[in-house]
């Protein structure tokens, strides 16, 4: 069964995190800034999704249960 687009974005965020570790968010934000500087609004929009997923992953890592 193929992955949904949402699952693909989560997989992408996890791959970025695995490749860049603690600098994953900085890497994604750097890509967004470079794309913005080129005027590539579609690219900016494209990398905004993994940035949001990474943020959700980081929040999940810092939360505590009960």
Secondary structure, 3 states (H helix, E strand, C coil): CCCCHHHHHHHHHHHHHHHHHHHHHHHHHHHHHHHHHHCCHHHHHHHHHHHHHHHHHHHHHHCCCC
